[in-house]
Amino acid sequence: MPSIDHLGIAVKSLAEARGFYERLGLEIVGEETVEHEGVRLAMVPLGESRIELLEALAEETPIGRFLAKRGEGLHHIAIRVEDLAGTVERLKAKGTRLISDEIKVGAGGHLYVFVHPSAAGGVLLELCEDPPQGV
Ligand code: ZN
């Protein structure tokens, strides 16, 4: 079922952000590095959804540039879809601007693409799909 998979929040320090969410009594899971995005991240499960905490590995990365320009804050919204490839095809057929034309593999093995904010009401929108079963 489509749902909000997660809200991505850019933070200067993952360790400090973890401490804050732990003080709220929340669990933090799945800390990992995604080299091709230049990011270290951790997830805060909240019911069916999650908060994704994003720390830049370097200044010249998408999150590093975001932090330099805008400071900490909400970076993107991720919607889980059932047929990501089909969804991307429909968007491309209508000329929707994507950040990258290719579906990528991210944290936890899930598949994702980013839709450019100019096509999504000013919001950086991630579309994602759960990892294929049995992998
Ligand atoms: Zn995300």
Backbone and ligand atoms as CSV (ligand in chain L), in Angstrom:
chain,resi,resn,atom,element,x,y,z
A,1,MET,N,N,0.855,-1.197,0.000
A,1,MET,CA,C,0.000,0.000,0.000
A,1,MET,C,C,0.890,1.246,0.000
A,2,PRO,N,N,0.590,2.235,-0.839
A,2,PRO,CA,C,1.406,3.452,-0.816
A,2,PRO,C,C,1.328,4.115,0.564
A,3,SER,N,N,2.427,4.671,1.003
A,3,SER,CA,C,2.439,5.365,2.290
A,3,SER,C,C,3.666,6.268,2.322
A,4,ILE,N,N,3.750,7.093,3.363
A,4,ILE,CA,C,4.977,7.855,3.565
A,4,ILE,C,C,5.990,6.895,4.165
A,5,ASP,N,N,7.039,6.604,3.420
A,5,ASP,CA,C,8.054,5.666,3.900
A,5,ASP,C,C,8.927,6.322,4.956
A,6,HIS,N,N,9.378,7.536,4.653
A,6,HIS,CA,C,10.175,8.265,5.635
A,6,HIS,C,C,10.270,9.748,5.298
A,7,LEU,N,N,10.694,10.514,6.309
A,7,LEU,CA,C,11.031,11.917,6.145
A,7,LEU,C,C,12.532,12.019,6.338
A,8,GLY,N,N,13.234,12.570,5.365
A,8,GLY,CA,C,14.688,12.688,5.461
A,8,GLY,C,C,15.078,14.025,6.061
A,9,ILE,N,N,15.853,14.001,7.134
A,9,ILE,CA,C,16.282,15.222,7.810
A,9,ILE,C,C,17.799,15.306,7.765
A,10,ALA,N,N,18.310,16.424,7.238
A,10,ALA,CA,C,19.757,16.653,7.176
A,10,ALA,C,C,20.227,17.156,8.537
A,11,VAL,N,N,21.253,16.515,9.088
A,11,VAL,CA,C,21.800,16.918,10.385
A,11,VAL,C,C,23.308,17.106,10.272
A,12,LYS,N,N,23.837,17.992,11.115
A,12,LYS,CA,C,25.288,18.196,11.114
A,12,LYS,C,C,25.986,17.005,11.752
A,13,SER,N,N,25.401,16.503,12.810
A,13,SER,CA,C,26.027,15.408,13.555
A,13,SER,C,C,25.010,14.305,13.803
A,14,LEU,N,N,25.276,13.151,13.215
A,14,LEU,CA,C,24.383,12.012,13.431
A,14,LEU,C,C,24.396,11.605,14.901
A,15,ALA,N,N,25.554,11.687,15.538
A,15,ALA,CA,C,25.650,11.300,16.951
A,15,ALA,C,C,24.759,12.198,17.812
A,16,GLU,N,N,24.791,13.514,17.548
A,16,GLU,CA,C,23.953,14.432,18.332
A,16,GLU,C,C,22.479,14.198,18.045
A,17,ALA,N,N,22.145,13.995,16.785
A,17,ALA,CA,C,20.744,13.755,16.425
A,17,ALA,C,C,20.248,12.465,17.067
A,18,ARG,N,N,21.080,11.439,17.058
A,18,ARG,CA,C,20.705,10.176,17.706
A,18,ARG,C,C,20.396,10.415,19.178
A,19,GLY,N,N,21.255,11.214,19.841
A,19,GLY,CA,C,21.056,11.500,21.257
A,19,GLY,C,C,19.713,12.168,21.504
A,20,PHE,N,N,19.360,13.119,20.634
A,20,PHE,CA,C,18.075,13.814,20.785
A,20,PHE,C,C,16.909,12.844,20.668
A,21,TYR,N,N,16.908,12.010,19.626
A,21,TYR,CA,C,15.778,11.096,19.431
A,21,TYR,C,C,15.742,10.022,20.513
A,22,GLU,N,N,16.913,9.642,21.026
A,22,GLU,CA,C,16.943,8.682,22.141
A,22,GLU,C,C,16.326,9.298,23.387
A,23,ARG,N,N,16.579,10.601,23.607
A,23,ARG,CA,C,15.975,11.264,24.768
A,23,ARG,C,C,14.465,11.350,24.625
A,24,LEU,N,N,13.971,11.321,23.384
A,24,LEU,CA,C,12.514,11.284,23.179
A,24,LEU,C,C,11.964,9.884,23.450
A,25,GLY,N,N,12.856,8.952,23.747
A,25,GLY,CA,C,12.411,7.590,24.030
A,25,GLY,C,C,12.232,6.756,22.774
A,26,LEU,N,N,12.800,7.219,21.662
A,26,LEU,CA,C,12.640,6.501,20.396
A,26,LEU,C,C,13.863,5.644,20.112
A,27,GLU,N,N,13.627,4.599,19.355
A,27,GLU,CA,C,14.684,3.679,18.983
A,27,GLU,C,C,15.329,4.157,17.682
A,28,ILE,N,N,16.621,3.983,17.561
A,28,ILE,CA,C,17.313,4.313,16.315
A,28,ILE,C,C,17.917,3.029,15.761
A,29,VAL,N,N,17.640,2.759,14.495
A,29,VAL,CA,C,18.077,1.488,13.913
A,29,VAL,C,C,18.803,1.728,12.591
A,30,GLY,N,N,19.483,0.685,12.155
A,30,GLY,CA,C,19.990,0.633,10.789
A,30,GLY,C,C,20.957,1.720,10.412
A,31,GLU,N,N,21.902,2.070,11.316
A,31,GLU,CA,C,22.889,3.071,10.905
A,31,GLU,C,C,23.801,2.466,9.847
A,32,GLU,N,N,23.963,3.186,8.749
A,32,GLU,CA,C,24.842,2.690,7.688
A,32,GLU,C,C,25.325,3.843,6.811
A,33,THR,N,N,26.373,3.550,6.041
A,33,THR,CA,C,26.932,4.519,5.107
A,33,THR,C,C,26.495,4.150,3.700
A,34,VAL,N,N,25.998,5.144,2.947
A,34,VAL,CA,C,25.680,4.932,1.533
A,34,VAL,C,C,26.681,5.778,0.750
A,35,GLU,N,N,27.762,5.111,0.329
A,35,GLU,CA,C,28.897,5.826,-0.277
A,35,GLU,C,C,28.496,6.636,-1.509
A,36,HIS,N,N,27.669,6.048,-2.396
A,36,HIS,CA,C,27.394,6.753,-3.650
A,36,HIS,C,C,26.543,8.002,-3.449
A,37,GLU,N,N,25.910,8.154,-2.262
A,37,GLU,CA,C,25.202,9.403,-1.951
A,37,GLU,C,C,26.032,10.280,-1.008
A,38,GLY,N,N,27.185,9.787,-0.565
A,38,GLY,CA,C,28.045,10.559,0.321
A,38,GLY,C,C,27.406,10.830,1.665
A,39,VAL,N,N,26.713,9.826,2.199
A,39,VAL,CA,C,25.925,10.064,3.389
A,39,VAL,C,C,26.044,8.912,4.386
A,40,ARG,N,N,25.996,9.293,5.669
A,40,ARG,CA,C,25.841,8.301,6.724
A,40,ARG,C,C,24.459,8.545,7.316
A,41,LEU,N,N,23.681,7.491,7.517
A,41,LEU,CA,C,22.297,7.685,7.941
A,41,LEU,C,C,21.882,6.689,9.004
A,42,ALA,N,N,20.801,7.034,9.689
A,42,ALA,CA,C,20.180,6.128,10.655
A,42,ALA,C,C,18.681,6.359,10.594
A,43,MET,N,N,17.920,5.345,10.947
A,43,MET,CA,C,16.464,5.404,10.859
A,43,MET,C,C,15.835,5.416,12.258
A,44,VAL,N,N,14.763,6.221,12.390
A,44,VAL,CA,C,13.971,6.266,13.614
A,44,VAL,C,C,12.578,5.747,13.260
A,45,PRO,N,N,12.260,4.493,13.573
A,45,PRO,CA,C,10.951,3.948,13.213
A,45,PRO,C,C,9.825,4.652,13.967
A,46,LEU,N,N,8.760,5.009,13.232
A,46,LEU,CA,C,7.582,5.664,13.810
A,46,LEU,C,C,6.352,5.043,13.160
A,47,GLY,N,N,5.843,3.983,13.762
A,47,GLY,CA,C,4.709,3.289,13.157
A,47,GLY,C,C,5.104,2.723,11.812
A,48,GLU,N,N,4.277,2.991,10.791
A,48,GLU,CA,C,4.578,2.485,9.449
A,48,GLU,C,C,5.629,3.320,8.740
A,49,SER,N,N,5.965,4.461,9.346
A,49,SER,CA,C,6.878,5.380,8.707
A,49,SER,C,C,8.156,5.508,9.529
A,50,ARG,N,N,9.065,6.344,9.064
A,50,ARG,CA,C,10.354,6.501,9.745
A,50,ARG,C,C,10.875,7.910,9.508
A,51,ILE,N,N,11.749,8.330,10.406
A,51,ILE,CA,C,12.564,9.513,10.132
A,51,ILE,C,C,13.941,9.002,9.738
A,52,GLU,N,N,14.476,9.576,8.669
A,52,GLU,CA,C,15.814,9.217,8.191
A,52,GLU,C,C,16.751,10.376,8.535
A,53,LEU,N,N,17.713,10.126,9.397
A,53,LEU,CA,C,18.688,11.151,9.779
A,53,LEU,C,C,19.883,11.037,8.849
A,54,LEU,N,N,20.255,12.159,8.234
A,54,LEU,CA,C,21.278,12.159,7.182
A,54,LEU,C,C,22.440,13.066,7.552
A,55,GLU,N,N,23.619,12.486,7.653
A,55,GLU,CA,C,24.837,13.246,7.923
A,55,GLU,C,C,25.740,13.153,6.699
A,56,ALA,N,N,26.298,14.279,6.268
A,56,ALA,CA,C,27.164,14.292,5.082
A,56,ALA,C,C,28.519,13.660,5.391
A,57,LEU,N,N,29.045,12.901,4.442
A,57,LEU,CA,C,30.394,12.347,4.585
A,57,LEU,C,C,31.443,13.385,4.211
A,58,ALA,N,N,31.048,14.387,3.421
A,58,ALA,CA,C,31.964,15.451,2.994
A,58,ALA,C,C,31.133,16.652,2.562
A,59,GLU,N,N,31.812,17.804,2.387
A,59,GLU,CA,C,31.081,19.016,2.004
A,59,GLU,C,C,30.516,18.914,0.594
A,60,GLU,N,N,31.287,18.306,-0.313
A,60,GLU,CA,C,30.837,18.217,-1.713
A,60,GLU,C,C,29.987,16.976,-1.949
A,61,THR,N,N,28.914,16.894,-1.205
A,61,THR,CA,C,27.925,15.822,-1.369
A,61,THR,C,C,26.561,16.498,-1.356
A,62,PRO,N,N,25.513,15.826,-1.808
A,62,PRO,CA,C,24.189,16.482,-1.786
A,62,PRO,C,C,23.802,16.992,-0.395
A,63,ILE,N,N,24.015,16.193,0.641
A,63,ILE,CA,C,23.641,16.640,1.996
A,63,ILE,C,C,24.613,17.715,2.487
A,64,GLY,N,N,25.902,17.591,2.147
A,64,GLY,CA,C,26.875,18.604,2.539
A,64,GLY,C,C,26.530,19.963,1.946
A,65,ARG,N,N,26.144,19.961,0.673
A,65,ARG,CA,C,25.772,21.227,0.010
A,65,ARG,C,C,24.471,21.783,0.599
A,66,PHE,N,N,23.536,20.885,0.911
A,66,PHE,CA,C,22.271,21.318,1.516
A,66,PHE,C,C,22.541,21.995,2.861
A,67,LEU,N,N,23.383,21.375,3.688
A,67,LEU,CA,C,23.688,21.931,5.018
A,67,LEU,C,C,24.380,23.288,4.899
A,68,ALA,N,N,25.294,23.417,3.915
A,68,ALA,CA,C,26.008,24.677,3.742
A,68,ALA,C,C,25.057,25.793,3.325
A,69,LYS,N,N,24.067,25.449,2.499
A,69,LYS,CA,C,23.160,26.446,1.935
A,69,LYS,C,C,21.989,26.753,2.862
A,70,ARG,N,N,21.420,25.723,3.448
A,70,ARG,CA,C,20.153,25.884,4.178
A,70,ARG,C,C,20.254,25.565,5.660
A,71,GLY,N,N,21.331,24.910,6.077
A,71,GLY,CA,C,21.425,24.469,7.465
A,71,GLY,C,C,20.631,23.195,7.680
A,72,GLU,N,N,20.561,22.763,8.919
A,72,GLU,CA,C,19.846,21.532,9.223
A,72,GLU,C,C,18.360,21.705,8.924
A,73,GLY,N,N,17.715,20.609,8.587
A,73,GLY,CA,C,16.273,20.690,8.383
A,73,GLY,C,C,15.746,19.583,7.498
A,74,LEU,N,N,14.452,19.692,7.205
A,74,LEU,CA,C,13.792,18.686,6.367
A,74,LEU,C,C,14.394,18.708,4.965
A,75,HIS,N,N,14.882,17.589,4.517
A,75,HIS,CA,C,15.566,17.501,3.219
A,75,HIS,C,C,14.687,16.900,2.141
A,76,HIS,N,N,13.964,15.846,2.459
A,76,HIS,CA,C,13.068,15.238,1.475
A,76,HIS,C,C,11.973,14.425,2.141
A,77,ILE,N,N,10.952,14.143,1.353
A,77,ILE,CA,C,9.849,13.275,1.764
A,77,ILE,C,C,9.891,12.056,0.857
A,78,ALA,N,N,9.748,10.868,1.439
A,78,ALA,CA,C,9.806,9.637,0.644
A,78,ALA,C,C,8.472,8.912,0.691
A,79,ILE,N,N,7.938,8.648,-0.500
A,79,ILE,CA,C,6.690,7.908,-0.629
A,79,ILE,C,C,7.002,6.507,-1.133
A,80,ARG,N,N,6.459,5.502,-0.448
A,80,ARG,CA,C,6.640,4.113,-0.871
A,80,ARG,C,C,5.582,3.776,-1.914
A,81,VAL,N,N,6.032,3.276,-3.059
A,81,VAL,CA,C,5.104,2.868,-4.112
A,81,VAL,C,C,5.281,1.373,-4.376
A,82,GLU,N,N,4.297,0.764,-5.014
A,82,GLU,CA,C,4.370,-0.680,-5.229
A,82,GLU,C,C,5.121,-1.041,-6.498
A,83,ASP,N,N,5.035,-0.195,-7.499
A,83,ASP,CA,C,5.689,-0.498,-8.767
A,83,ASP,C,C,6.547,0.694,-9.154
A,84,LEU,N,N,7.761,0.736,-8.602
A,84,LEU,CA,C,8.613,1.902,-8.820
A,84,LEU,C,C,8.992,2.047,-10.297
A,85,ALA,N,N,9.363,0.929,-10.928
A,85,ALA,CA,C,9.769,0.997,-12.341
A,85,ALA,C,C,8.623,1.536,-13.197
A,86,GLY,N,N,7.415,1.043,-12.952
A,86,GLY,CA,C,6.255,1.498,-13.711
A,86,GLY,C,C,5.939,2.962,-13.441
A,87,THR,N,N,6.091,3.361,-12.183
A,87,THR,CA,C,5.847,4.751,-11.804
A,87,THR,C,C,6.832,5.672,-12.514
A,88,VAL,N,N,8.110,5.275,-12.526
A,88,VAL,CA,C,9.140,6.079,-13.181
A,88,VAL,C,C,8.858,6.182,-14.681
A,89,GLU,N,N,8.439,5.091,-15.286
A,89,GLU,CA,C,8.101,5.110,-16.715
A,89,GLU,C,C,6.984,6.111,-16.992
A,90,ARG,N,N,5.948,6.099,-16.144
A,90,ARG,CA,C,4.826,7.039,-16.335
A,90,ARG,C,C,5.294,8.481,-16.191
A,91,LEU,N,N,6.165,8.730,-15.199
A,91,LEU,CA,C,6.675,10.095,-15.003
A,91,LEU,C,C,7.506,10.546,-16.199
A,92,LYS,N,N,8.389,9.658,-16.666
A,92,LYS,CA,C,9.238,10.001,-17.811
A,92,LYS,C,C,8.398,10.257,-19.057
A,93,ALA,N,N,7.349,9.462,-19.229
A,93,ALA,CA,C,6.491,9.617,-20.405
A,93,ALA,C,C,5.854,11.011,-20.434
A,94,LYS,N,N,5.651,11.595,-19.249
A,94,LYS,CA,C,5.063,12.936,-19.155
A,94,LYS,C,C,6.127,14.021,-19.045
A,95,GLY,N,N,7.411,13.608,-19.155
A,95,GLY,CA,C,8.484,14.593,-19.121
A,95,GLY,C,C,8.772,15.140,-17.733
A,96,THR,N,N,8.377,14.416,-16.697
A,96,THR,CA,C,8.627,14.882,-15.327
A,96,THR,C,C,10.127,14.876,-15.048
A,97,ARG,N,N,10.598,15.947,-14.448
A,97,ARG,CA,C,12.035,16.077,-14.187
A,97,ARG,C,C,12.441,15.255,-12.963
A,98,LEU,N,N,13.366,14.328,-13.177
A,98,LEU,CA,C,13.902,13.511,-12.088
A,98,LEU,C,C,15.335,13.938,-11.799
A,99,ILE,N,N,15.798,13.712,-10.576
A,99,ILE,CA,C,17.188,14.040,-10.234
A,99,ILE,C,C,18.121,13.103,-10.991
A,100,SER,N,N,17.721,11.843,-11.086
A,100,SER,CA,C,18.493,10.851,-11.827
A,100,SER,C,C,17.503,9.952,-12.551
A,101,ASP,N,N,17.838,9.604,-13.785
A,101,ASP,CA,C,16.907,8.786,-14.566
A,101,ASP,C,C,16.911,7.322,-14.140
A,102,GLU,N,N,17.944,6.936,-13.398
A,102,GLU,CA,C,18.062,5.519,-13.050
A,102,GLU,C,C,17.595,5.245,-11.638
A,103,ILE,N,N,16.945,4.095,-11.456
A,103,ILE,CA,C,16.563,3.636,-10.130
A,103,ILE,C,C,17.825,3.147,-9.422
A,104,LYS,N,N,18.031,3.621,-8.199
A,104,LYS,CA,C,19.239,3.271,-7.447
A,104,LYS,C,C,18.884,2.399,-6.244
A,105,VAL,N,N,19.919,1.760,-5.688
A,105,VAL,CA,C,19.747,0.951,-4.487
A,105,VAL,C,C,20.311,1.729,-3.307
A,106,GLY,N,N,19.495,1.917,-2.276
A,106,GLY,CA,C,19.919,2.709,-1.123
A,106,GLY,C,C,19.947,1.923,0.165
A,107,ALA,N,N,19.770,2.645,1.274
A,107,ALA,CA,C,19.845,2.051,2.607
A,107,ALA,C,C,18.882,0.866,2.726
A,108,GLY,N,N,19.379,-0.201,3.337
A,108,GLY,CA,C,18.542,-1.370,3.568
A,108,GLY,C,C,18.183,-2.107,2.284
A,109,GLY,N,N,18.833,-1.735,1.164
A,109,GLY,CA,C,18.583,-2.422,-0.099
A,109,GLY,C,C,17.347,-1.943,-0.836
A,110,HIS,N,N,16.677,-0.891,-0.315
A,110,HIS,CA,C,15.473,-0.446,-1.014
A,110,HIS,C,C,15.841,0.316,-2.291
A,111,LEU,N,N,14.901,0.316,-3.224
A,111,LEU,CA,C,15.101,0.970,-4.522
A,111,LEU,C,C,14.509,2.370,-4.462
A,112,TYR,N,N,15.144,3.337,-5.145
A,112,TYR,CA,C,14.633,4.699,-5.051
A,112,TYR,C,C,15.016,5.541,-6.263
A,113,VAL,N,N,14.223,6.591,-6.471
A,113,VAL,CA,C,14.578,7.693,-7.362
A,113,VAL,C,C,14.120,8.983,-6.679
A,114,PHE,N,N,14.742,10.100,-7.062
A,114,PHE,CA,C,14.307,11.401,-6.564
A,114,PHE,C,C,13.657,12.184,-7.702
A,115,VAL,N,N,12.495,12.781,-7.402
A,115,VAL,CA,C,11.819,13.681,-8.334
A,115,VAL,C,C,12.276,15.098,-7.999
A,116,HIS,N,N,12.606,15.875,-9.026
A,116,HIS,CA,C,13.097,17.235,-8.805
A,116,HIS,C,C,12.011,18.103,-8.145
A,117,PRO,N,N,12.414,18.959,-7.195
A,117,PRO,CA,C,11.420,19.817,-6.518
A,117,PRO,C,C,10.574,20.654,-7.486
A,118,SER,N,N,11.137,21.016,-8.648
A,118,SER,CA,C,10.375,21.838,-9.588
A,118,SER,C,C,9.161,21.096,-10.135
A,119,ALA,N,N,9.162,19.771,-10.012
A,119,ALA,CA,C,8.041,18.968,-10.508
A,119,ALA,C,C,7.135,18.494,-9.378
A,120,ALA,N,N,7.500,18.809,-8.142
A,120,ALA,CA,C,6.776,18.230,-6.998
A,120,ALA,C,C,6.429,19.277,-5.943
A,121,GLY,N,N,5.972,20.434,-6.423
A,121,GLY,CA,C,5.500,21.451,-5.476
A,121,GLY,C,C,6.582,22.008,-4.575
A,122,GLY,N,N,7.822,22.031,-5.085
A,122,GLY,CA,C,8.890,22.636,-4.297
A,122,GLY,C,C,9.491,21.719,-3.256
A,123,VAL,N,N,9.080,20.452,-3.270
A,123,VAL,CA,C,9.584,19.484,-2.294
A,123,VAL,C,C,10.438,18.449,-3.019
A,124,LEU,N,N,11.602,18.142,-2.461
A,124,LEU,CA,C,12.395,17.038,-3.005
A,124,LEU,C,C,11.680,15.750,-2.607
A,125,LEU,N,N,11.219,15.024,-3.612
A,125,LEU,CA,C,10.378,13.853,-3.368
A,125,LEU,C,C,11.119,12.586,-3.766
A,126,GLU,N,N,11.268,11.693,-2.815
A,126,GLU,CA,C,11.866,10.388,-3.089
A,126,GLU,C,C,10.736,9.388,-3.283
A,127,LEU,N,N,10.845,8.581,-4.319
A,127,LEU,CA,C,9.919,7.464,-4.511
A,127,LEU,C,C,10.720,6.205,-4.242
A,128,CYS,N,N,10.191,5.325,-3.393
A,128,CYS,CA,C,10.961,4.130,-3.077
A,128,CYS,C,C,10.079,2.898,-3.059
A,129,GLU,N,N,10.772,1.782,-3.162
A,129,GLU,CA,C,10.111,0.486,-3.175
A,129,GLU,C,C,10.929,-0.441,-2.278
A,130,ASP,N,N,10.250,-1.308,-1.556
A,130,ASP,CA,C,10.945,-2.232,-0.665
A,130,ASP,C,C,11.871,-3.136,-1.463
A,131,PRO,N,N,12.930,-3.654,-0.788
A,131,PRO,CA,C,13.843,-4.559,-1.503
A,131,PRO,C,C,13.079,-5.758,-2.052
A,132,PRO,N,N,13.539,-6.320,-3.192
A,132,PRO,CA,C,12.887,-7.517,-3.724
A,132,PRO,C,C,12.907,-8.636,-2.683
A,133,GLN,N,N,11.866,-9.431,-2.643
A,133,GLN,CA,C,11.781,-10.530,-1.675
A,133,GLN,C,C,12.850,-11.569,-1.962
A,134,GLY,N,N,13.327,-12.188,-0.870
A,134,GLY,CA,C,14.206,-13.342,-1.009
A,134,GLY,C,C,15.615,-13.025,-1.449
A,135,VAL,N,N,16.033,-11.765,-1.293
A,135,VAL,CA,C,17.414,-11.416,-1.649
A,135,VAL,C,C,18.269,-11.448,-0.389
L,1,ZN,ZN,ZN,15.371,9.084,1.888
